[in-house]
């Protein structure tokens, strides 16, 4: 089973700060430019994707001097960097340099539904709402959305209740999902107001139809049993002949299926 802390921390070397202070993924970095570590501000060197001896594929990443680890790397660093990436993505959208971020949930049927975050007025990192501080607070026309980044600790019931009382619904994203490079659509792990997938209504309808069919065939079996009692008036319900393997009632059920076309 994947370790969420190790996975998210291992993705830290795929991101850097460019000369303008923007967070960029390694796949968008070029050797001619200078990059700094988002955590310790040290200079980074771009390592291009390549194949090691033994056909081991190495992805593009950024390395500290001497290939040493960042002194500030860890769960908190992954959590902080993921927050910055999400906030930057929303601010790019608000400033008109990027399309709207996609935050969706994947249903068991395979359909991904968008959370439809629209009418955004502002985005705040560590924004306060009520008595809580959200990782990213999105203020919209009429309400607010709290985006929580989960490295190891998901939103607990108390925080969810506080956010609801403050008039905000919340979305939880995995830090390792946000830190993936190349970046892609984010699929939230949990949401207080998830969009409904069409397959939910479809399953409900199929369940109702199956229940109706079951009621129909149960009624047909009872009819066949009543017919059998009229033909065999001395047969008493509950007798060994009645419910035993190969008994009269078992044959009556098979007869009902044959008569009324089971399935």
Secondary structure as the mmCIF struct_conf table of DSSP 4:
data_model
#
loop_
_struct_conf.conf_type_id
_struct_conf.id
_struct_conf.beg_label_comp_id
_struct_conf.beg_label_asym_id
_struct_conf.beg_label_seq_id
_struct_conf.end_label_comp_id
_struct_conf.end_label_asym_id
_struct_conf.end_label_seq_id
HELX_RH_AL_P HELX_RH_AL_P1 UNK A 4 UNK A 10
TURN_TY1_P TURN_TY1_P1 UNK A 11 UNK A 11
HELX_RH_3T_P HELX_RH_3T_P1 UNK A 12 UNK A 14
STRN STRN1 UNK A 15 UNK A 17
TURN_TY1_P TURN_TY1_P2 UNK A 19 UNK A 20
BEND BEND1 UNK A 21 UNK A 21
STRN STRN2 UNK A 23 UNK A 25
HELX_RH_3T_P HELX_RH_3T_P2 UNK A 26 UNK A 28
TURN_TY1_P TURN_TY1_P3 UNK A 31 UNK A 32
BEND BEND2 UNK A 33 UNK A 33
STRN STRN3 UNK A 35 UNK A 36
TURN_TY1_P TURN_TY1_P4 UNK A 38 UNK A 40
STRN STRN4 UNK A 43 UNK A 47
STRN STRN5 UNK A 50 UNK A 52
TURN_TY1_P TURN_TY1_P5 UNK A 53 UNK A 55
STRN STRN6 UNK A 56 UNK A 58
STRN STRN7 UNK A 61 UNK A 63
HELX_RH_3T_P HELX_RH_3T_P3 UNK A 65 UNK A 67
HELX_LH_PP_P HELX_LH_PP_P1 UNK A 68 UNK A 70
TURN_TY1_P TURN_TY1_P6 UNK A 71 UNK A 72
BEND BEND3 UNK A 74 UNK A 74
HELX_RH_AL_P HELX_RH_AL_P2 UNK A 75 UNK A 94
TURN_TY1_P TURN_TY1_P7 UNK A 95 UNK A 96
BEND BEND4 UNK A 97 UNK A 98
HELX_LH_PP_P HELX_LH_PP_P2 UNK A 99 UNK A 101
STRN STRN8 UNK A 103 UNK A 106
TURN_TY1_P TURN_TY1_P8 UNK A 108 UNK A 109
BEND BEND5 UNK A 110 UNK A 110
STRN STRN9 UNK A 112 UNK A 114
BEND BEND6 UNK A 119 UNK A 119
STRN STRN10 UNK A 120 UNK A 129
TURN_TY1_P TURN_TY1_P9 UNK A 130 UNK A 131
STRN STRN11 UNK A 132 UNK A 140
BEND BEND7 UNK A 141 UNK A 142
STRN STRN12 UNK A 144 UNK A 150
BEND BEND8 UNK A 151 UNK A 152
HELX_LH_PP_P HELX_LH_PP_P3 UNK A 154 UNK A 156
HELX_RH_AL_P HELX_RH_AL_P3 UNK A 157 UNK A 165
TURN_TY1_P TURN_TY1_P10 UNK A 166 UNK A 167
STRN STRN13 UNK A 168 UNK A 174
HELX_RH_AL_P HELX_RH_AL_P4 UNK A 175 UNK A 178
TURN_TY1_P TURN_TY1_P11 UNK A 179 UNK A 179
BEND BEND9 UNK A 181 UNK A 182
STRN STRN14 UNK A 186 UNK A 187
BEND BEND10 UNK A 189 UNK A 189
STRN STRN15 UNK A 190 UNK A 191
TURN_TY1_P TURN_TY1_P12 UNK A 192 UNK A 193
HELX_LH_PP_P HELX_LH_PP_P4 UNK A 194 UNK A 197
HELX_RH_AL_P HELX_RH_AL_P5 UNK A 198 UNK A 231
TURN_TY1_P TURN_TY1_P13 UNK A 233 UNK A 234
HELX_LH_PP_P HELX_LH_PP_P5 UNK A 235 UNK A 236
TURN_TY1_P TURN_TY1_P14 UNK A 237 UNK A 238
BEND BEND11 UNK A 239 UNK A 239
HELX_RH_AL_P HELX_RH_AL_P6 UNK A 240 UNK A 243
BEND BEND12 UNK A 244 UNK A 244
TURN_TY1_P TURN_TY1_P15 UNK A 245 UNK A 246
HELX_RH_AL_P HELX_RH_AL_P7 UNK A 248 UNK A 260
TURN_TY1_P TURN_TY1_P16 UNK A 261 UNK A 261
#
